[in-house]
Amino acid sequence: MNQQAPRRIVQRGLWFEEFEVGAVYEHRPGRTITEADNVLFTTLTMNTQALHLDAAWSETQKPFEQRLVNSMFTLSTLVGLSVAQLTQGTIVANLGFSDISFPKPVFHGDTLYAETLILDKRASNSRPGEGVITFEHTGRNQHGDEIAKAVRKTLVRMAPHG
């Protein structure tokens, strides 16, 4: 009996041609945010904001009366949740972010879920074999509340020929 080696499939993001304007990608699983995540990110980035680090002081501050998760960690996690499904190994570079908002805070113990709407795509004028994709990333907590939104432009590879 002739046994062929199994076909191997490497996980990757999407090539430029595979993105569909108007499609929404739901990224799962979500990511539950811990106190350790928040404190580590905040201290690694030299952000000394007491709202992220000082539990006793934060408890005295209205309206939340608890520490808030660093919004830059929220943004990083929101984008990170999309990588395996959209850009793993196919991205060339982030070109920029715009329209970033944080309509509700994130607290320790919240779970962040992400989805991405493809707003636009176009072939690069200056880089053959690559194209620009415009993503709108939206983050929601475990209750479905929108906690973050950002528009991101990326340079993505086109599918290799052959």
N, C-alpha and C positions, 0 to 999 in steps of 0.2 A: 504494500500500500504506500503510495506516494504522499508523504506529509509535507505540506508547504508551511513555511513559517507564517505565523499569524500576521495579518496586516497591523501595523502600528499606527496609532493616532496620537499625535502630540497636542495637548491642550494649547489653544492659542486664542487671541482676540480675532476680530473680524478684519478682513482686508477691506480697503476702501470700497470696492465694488459690492461688498456684502451689506453695507449699511443702507437702510431704507429710511428716507426722510418721512417723518410722521410716525415711525414705529416707536413704541415704548418698551424698554427692556426692564424687567423687574429683577433686581439682584438679590439673591438669597444664598445662604442664610443671612440674617441680620447680624448685628454686632451689639452685644450688651456692653455698655460703657461702665467701667469700674472706677472706684476712687483711685486705685493705683494708676490706671491709664491717665486720668486727669492730672494727678500730681506729677507723674513722670514727664508727660508732654510739657506741662507748664514749666517745670524746672529746667528741662533740657533746652527750652527755647528762651530761657531767662526772663520769663513773664512773671513779675513779682506781684501781680494783681491779687489782693487779698480775697476777692470773691472766688478765686480758684483754690486758694491755699489755706486760709484761716477759717476753720469751722466755727470757732467761738464768735469771732467778729461777724462772719456772714449770717449767723443766726439772729443778729441784731438788726440786720438790714432788710427793710421792706422793699419790694413786696414778696420776695421769695423766701427769705429767712433760712437759707441754706446755701451751700456752695454751688456754683454753676460750673458746668463743664466748659472748658476753654473753647471758644467758638472756632479757633483755628484747628483744634483737634477734631471738632465736628466736621468742618469742611474737608480736612484730610481724610477722615474716615469715609465720608460720603463719596468722595472720588475713589478712594481705595476699594470700596465695595464693588465698583464697576469694572475694575481692571481685568479680572479673570474672564469675564464675559465679553468685554469689548475691545481691549487694547493690549492684552498680554502678548508681547513679542511682535506686535504690528505697529505700535506707535513709534514715531521718530522723535517728536517733541511736543510738549505743551506750548502753545503759542500765547495763551493768556486767559484770564478769567474776567468776567464782568457780571453785573447785575447780581451780586452776592447779597443774600439777605438771611436773617435768622429771626423768623417771626415768633418763635417760642423758644424758651431756654431748654437745655438738656441738663438733667440731673444724674448723679450717680445712680446706677441701677436701671436707667432707661435703655431700651433697645432701639437701635437705629436701623431702619430699613431704607433702602435706596432704590430709586428707579431713574432711568435716563430716557429722555425724549430726544430723538434725532431731529434737530431743527433745520440743518442745512448740510450740504456737501458739495464740494467743487474740486475739480482737478487743480493742482498747484500750477500757477503760471511760471514759476521759476525753478521747480524741482520735478523733472520728469519722473514718473513712476510713483509719485506721492500725491496725496490730496488732503484737503482741509475739511475736517468734520466739525460741526458745531453741535455740542451736547448741551442739554438742559438737565442738570442733575437735581433731583428733589429728594430730600430726606424726610422721613416721617418717624415718629416714635411708635411705641407699641400700642398706643391708642388711636393711631391714624392721623395725629396732629402733624401738620407741616412744621418742621423745626429748622429746615435749611433749604436754600435753593441757590444754584449758581449756574451761570452759562460759561462753558469752557470751549475754546477752540484748540484743536489738536492737529498735528500733521501726522498722517497715517500712510503706511505703505500700501501700494496697489498690489494685487496678487501677482506673484512671480509667473512668468511665462514658461510653459513647458512643464 
